[in-house]
Amino acid sequence: AKMHVRAFFLLAFASFGTASPLFEMEPDSYSPNRWQKTGRAPKDAKIQLNFMVKQTNMDKLEAIFHLVSDPTTPFYGKHLTNQEVHTLVAPKPESLETLRQYLSQHGLTGEPGTPNGDMILVTTTIEKAEEILNTQYYTHQHDKTHQIVLRCSRYSLPSEVAEVLDLVAPTTSFPSVKDRVFTDR
């Protein structure tokens, strides 16, 4: 029995040693406010995950914005088209490939949610989402509207995947809900 235990620990250590360290994404963003956790999300429930891939050239976009907004420059009023903006800030191809490979390792494929691919959409089950995000999803209900959402308190990704993303949603952020004002008529 000791031999089996030692072999298990060696195998576990060897597997862990080859795995990339996990990086916790958005560590301080979980703030449910008026949302009450009501239980674990059903494993077979469907969820659409939005992977927000880091954009490039944001500094250049800001510089162009100032140039086209300043009447003293020759570029004043010469705004970029929507397509030109998408092309300018498009993620690095290697960033998209890193995400594609990670999803593929888990039997998933993503679809572009924007023209330049800076948002990748993946529809999957809660069970698979929990696996790839190293988390647990729960149902949360708003105390006034009774709206129900699926959220987690934290999530993590392998460091090489985390470094190409800004965030994944829906995860730790909650929708804002305006209180309805009812009047007697």
N, C-alpha and C positions, 0 to 999 in steps of 0.2 A: 504494500500500500504506500510506503514511503517513496518508493521508486516512481509510482504513478503521480504522486503529489509533486515531486521534484520535477518530473518531466512536464507536468502541466505548467508550473511556474516558469520553467525554461522556455517553453513554447510561448507562453503569454508574454514573457520579457522579450523574446526574439520578435514576436509580432509587433509589440509596442515600440520596440527599438527601431523598426523600419518605417513605422507610421510617422507622418508629419505631426508636429505638436499642434494642438487645437488653439485657436484664437477666439476669445469671446467677443462677439460683435455687439455694438451698442450697449455697453455694460450698465449705463445709468438711465436707460430710457423707459424702463417698465414703471408706469405710474397709472394704475387703474382708476384712481379717483372714485367716481360713482359707479364703477363696474365691479360687480361681485362675482368672485370665482364660484361656479356652481358644480363643477365636477370635471372629470377627465373627458376630453373630446373623444368621440367614437373613432376607433382605429380605422374603420372603413369609410369614414366621411371624406368627401372630396374637398380639396383646397387648391387654389391657384396661388403659387408662390411667384413673386416678382423679384427677380435678382437684378439689382441696380448696379451695373458695371461702371467702374470709374471712367469718367469722361477725360478727354485730353484737351490741352490748349485753352483751358479756362482763362488763363492770363491774357492770351491773345484775343479771346472774345471780349474780355473787359476793355482792353485797349481799343479795339475796333469800335465798341459801343461809345467810348468817350470821343473818338475821332469823328464819328458820324453824328454825334450830338452837339458838337462844338461848331458854332457858325463861323469861327475864325479859321477853320481848317478847310483845305480843298476837298475833304471827304464828307463834309457836312451834307446830311440828307441822303447819302449813298448807302442805304441800309442793305445788309445781307439778306438774301432770300432764305426762306425756311430750309431749303435743301443745302445752301451754303453753310448755314449754322450747324446742321446735322453733320455735314462732312467735316467741318472744322473741329467739332468736339467729340467725334466718334471715338469709341474705345480702341485701344491698341488691339490688333488682330490676335496677338499672343494672349491677351487677357480673355478674349472671347474663347479661345482654344482651351485655356486652363479650365474655364467654367464648363465648356462642352465635355471635356474629358472627365471631370469630376461627376457630372450628371450621368454620363455614359457608364461609368464604373458602377453606378447604382441603378442601371437599367432605365434611365430617364433621358428624355430629349427636351430641349427648350425651343421655343419659337420667339422670334424677335417681336417685341411689343412696341418698338419705335423704328423709324426708318433707318437709323444708324446702329441699331442693335444695342444701345446702352441700357435697355431693359429687356431681360429674357424672361419669358413666361413659361412656367411649368405647372401643369395640372397633374395632381397625384393624390394619394390617400394621406390621411393624417399619419398613419403608421410609417410610410416612406418618408414623409416630411420630417418626422421626429428622428428617423435614422440619419438622414443627410445633414440635419441641422443640430444633431446631438442635443435634443431637447425633449420636453413633454408639453403637448398642447392641452389647454383646458377651455371649457366653455365659460364665458363671462356674460352676465346679464346686467344691463343698465338699470339702476334702481328706479328711474322715473318712466322711461319709455319701454322698458322690458325687452329692448333689442338684444339679441344674442350674437356674440362674436367668438371666434376661436383665436386664442392668443397664448403665448408662452412668456415666462418671466425672464428667460435668457436663452441665447443660442450660441453655438460655436461652430466654426468651420476649420478645416486644416489651414494652417497659416498661408500656404501658397495660394489657396482659393480666397481666403479672407483679404489678402493684399490686393486683389483685383476688383473687389466689390466695395461699394459704399454701404449697402445694407440689403437685407432681404425682408420682404413684407408679404403678408401680414405676420408679424412676430410679436414685438414687445410694445408697439404703439397702439393706442386706442382711438377710435373716431371721436371727434368732438360732436356732442349732441346738444342742440339748443333746446332749452325748455320751452314747451308750447304754452302759450297763454290762452286759457279758456275763459270765456265770459258768458254770463247768463244772458239769455235773450228772451 
